[in-house]
């Protein structure tokens, strides 16, 4: 099943949701329509019980040039980045907190909001031809999609601030050293590598994956102590699930588990 909107493509392959930026003629820059359609796609994915992992990628040579400030300029104060409680915010600032994993494949240009989208995902595979820049300060604004928190958390204050405060560009190898990406692969291999990881995630128990993600999000948002205090609350429904029984039987029978998400 493939759905192509004006700005976002949406395809389902088995348990994987493939979400593609589809504005290649503008280097996949985010305008208000693309932002809304990406939120719709992620919300659709999060609500579909058959889907276990999403892969976000870009059509064309570039992941994204960031925000289309010409189109967004008169909309930034009109709620274009505000999401309702039942909508998934691609940048995880407001709206519904996503419950399932996201893998991202990045190539070519990846600026501003693209970096922040990566930082709000779980696995990032970057092509070795990537060029990054968190350049909001060069446009008279500041990052507002999470970089002030997540970039610093990933790289550390002293490593992050030279790039945040100046907006200067950096390459894939530097992004790897800054802990902004999971892996760097040869140009053209990023999509297949990301898809392989998405398939591996889909082989894991869906309820276990979702509980793990929720606990990690709890730590990121509320601190380690709060997450530790809450960690045992996830266990009773997992221990009593069909998948937990299947996991034990698969171990005893020395076979690949076949999880159903129940």
C-alpha positions in Angstrom: 0.0 0.0 0.0 1.5 3.3 -1.1 0.0 6.8 -0.5 1.7 9.8 -2.0 0.6 13.2 -0.7 1.9 16.5 -2.1 4.8 16.5 0.3 5.0 13.0 2.0 4.9 9.5 0.7 3.6 6.7 2.9 4.1 3.0 2.2 3.7 -0.2 4.3 5.9 -3.2 3.8 5.0 -6.0 6.2 5.3 -4.4 9.7 7.3 -1.4 8.5 6.0 2.1 7.7 8.1 3.9 5.0 7.7 7.7 5.3 9.4 9.7 2.5 10.0 13.4 2.1 8.6 14.2 -1.3 9.7 17.7 -2.1 13.0 17.0 -3.8 12.7 20.1 -6.1 13.0 22.2 -3.0 15.7 20.0 -1.4 12.8 18.7 0.8 12.6 21.9 2.8 9.8 21.9 5.3 6.9 24.2 4.5 3.6 24.3 6.4 2.0 21.6 4.2 4.9 19.2 4.6 5.0 19.7 8.4 1.3 18.9 8.6 1.5 15.8 6.3 4.5 14.4 8.2 2.6 14.7 11.5 -0.4 13.0 9.9 1.9 10.2 8.6 3.5 9.6 12.0 0.2 9.7 13.8 -1.2 7.2 11.3 1.8 4.9 12.0 1.5 5.2 15.7 -2.2 4.2 15.7 -1.7 1.2 13.4 -1.3 -1.9 15.6 0.1 -3.9 12.7 3.1 -1.5 12.3 6.2 -2.0 14.5 8.8 0.4 13.1 8.9 3.5 10.9 11.6 4.4 8.5 11.9 8.1 7.5 13.9 8.8 4.4 14.0 11.4 1.6 13.3 11.2 -2.1 16.0 12.9 -4.2 19.6 13.7 -3.4 19.1 15.6 -0.1 17.4 14.8 3.2 16.2 18.3 3.9 17.4 21.9 3.6 15.6 22.6 6.9 12.7 25.1 7.1 11.3 26.9 4.1 11.4 30.2 5.9 10.0 32.2 3.0 6.8 30.1 3.2 6.8 29.8 7.0 7.7 33.4 7.9 4.1 34.6 8.4 3.0 31.3 9.9 5.6 30.7 12.7 3.4 32.6 15.3 0.2 31.0 14.0 0.5 27.5 15.4 2.2 25.7 12.5 4.4 23.9 15.0 1.6 23.3 17.5 0.0 19.9 17.6 -3.1 18.6 19.3 -3.0 15.9 22.0 -3.9 13.2 19.5 -1.3 14.3 16.9 2.4 13.2 16.9 4.8 16.1 16.7 7.7 15.0 14.4 10.0 16.9 16.7 8.6 15.7 20.0 8.0 19.1 21.5 4.2 19.0 21.9 1.3 16.8 21.0 1.1 13.1 21.4 4.2 11.3 22.6 5.0 8.6 20.0 4.9 5.0 21.3 6.9 3.2 18.6 10.4 3.3 17.2 11.7 5.4 14.3 14.7 4.8 12.1 16.0 7.6 9.9 18.1 7.4 6.7 19.9 10.6 5.9 21.8 11.7 2.8 23.2 14.9 1.3 22.1 18.1 2.9 20.6 17.9 6.4 20.1 21.3 8.0 18.3 22.6 11.1 14.9 20.9 11.5 16.4 17.8 9.8 19.0 17.4 12.5 16.3 18.0 15.2 14.1 15.3 13.5 17.1 12.9 13.7 17.6 13.8 17.4 14.0 12.9 18.1 14.3 9.5 16.4 15.9 6.2 17.7 18.3 5.1 15.0 20.0 7.3 12.4 22.0 6.0 9.4 23.9 8.7 7.6 25.5 8.7 4.2 29.2 9.7 4.2 28.3 12.5 1.8 26.1 14.3 4.4 26.6 17.9 5.3 25.0 19.2 8.4 24.4 22.7 9.9 22.3 23.9 12.8 22.3 27.4 11.4 19.3 29.1 13.0 21.5 31.8 14.6 22.6 32.8 11.2 19.0 33.5 10.3 18.2 35.6 13.3 16.4 32.9 15.2 17.3 29.9 17.4 16.7 26.2 17.2 13.3 25.4 18.5 12.8 21.7 17.5 14.8 20.3 20.4 18.5 20.9 19.5 19.1 23.2 22.5 18.4 20.1 24.6 19.0 17.0 22.6 22.1 18.2 20.6 23.7 19.2 23.9 22.7 15.9 25.6 24.1 13.8 22.8 27.4 15.7 22.2 28.0 17.4 25.5 28.1 21.1 26.2 31.6 21.8 25.0 31.3 19.8 21.8 27.8 21.0 20.9 28.1 24.7 21.6 30.6 25.6 18.9 28.1 24.3 16.3 25.0 25.7 17.9 26.4 29.2 18.6 27.9 29.7 15.2 25.7 27.6 12.9 28.9 26.4 11.1 28.6 23.3 9.0 30.0 19.8 9.8 30.3 16.5 7.9 29.0 13.0 8.6 32.2 11.9 10.4 31.9 14.8 12.8 28.2 14.0 13.3 29.3 10.5 14.3 31.9 11.8 16.7 29.2 14.1 18.2 26.9 11.1 18.8 24.2 12.6 16.5 24.1 9.5 14.3 24.2 5.7 14.9 26.3 4.8 11.8 27.9 6.3 8.8 27.8 4.2 5.6 28.9 4.7 2.0 26.8 7.1 -0.1 23.8 5.2 -1.5 23.8 2.5 1.2 22.0 4.5 3.9 18.4 3.4 3.0 19.1 -0.3 2.8 21.1 -0.2 6.0 18.3 1.6 7.8 15.7 -0.8 6.3 17.8 -3.8 7.6 17.7 -2.3 11.1 14.0 -1.6 10.9 13.4 -5.3 10.0 15.6 -6.4 12.9 13.5 -4.2 15.2 10.3 -5.8 13.8 11.6 -9.2 14.9 11.6 -8.1 18.5 8.5 -8.3 20.7 6.4 -5.2 19.9 5.1 -4.7 23.5 8.6 -5.1 24.9 10.0 -2.6 22.3 7.2 -0.1 23.2 7.7 -0.4 26.9 11.5 0.0 26.5 11.0 3.1 24.4 8.6 4.6 26.9 11.0 4.0 29.8 13.9 5.6 27.8 11.6 8.6 27.0 10.7 8.9 30.6 14.4 9.2 31.5 15.1 11.7 28.8 12.1 13.9 29.8 11.9 13.4 33.6 15.4 12.3 34.6 17.0 9.1 35.5 15.7 8.9 39.1 12.0 9.3 37.9 12.5 6.7 35.2 14.1 4.2 37.6 11.2 4.7 40.1 8.8 3.9 37.3 10.5 1.0 35.6 8.8 -1.8 37.3 5.4 -0.5 36.3 6.0 -1.8 32.8 6.7 -5.4 33.9 3.3 -7.0 34.9 1.6 -6.6 31.5 4.8 -7.8 29.7 5.2 -10.9 31.9 1.6 -11.9 31.3 1.7 -11.3 27.6 1.5 -14.0 24.9 4.8 -12.7 23.5 6.6 -13.4 26.8 5.4 -17.0 26.7 6.5 -17.2 23.0 9.9 -15.8 23.9 10.5 -18.5 26.5 9.3 -21.3 24.2 11.5 -20.0 21.4 14.5 -20.0 23.7 13.7 -23.6 24.9 13.1 -24.8 21.4 16.1 -22.9 20.0 14.2 -21.2 17.2 13.3 -17.6 16.1 10.4 -16.2 18.2 7.3 -15.2 16.3 5.8 -12.3 18.2 2.2 -11.1 17.6 2.1 -8.0 19.9 -0.2 -9.5 22.4 
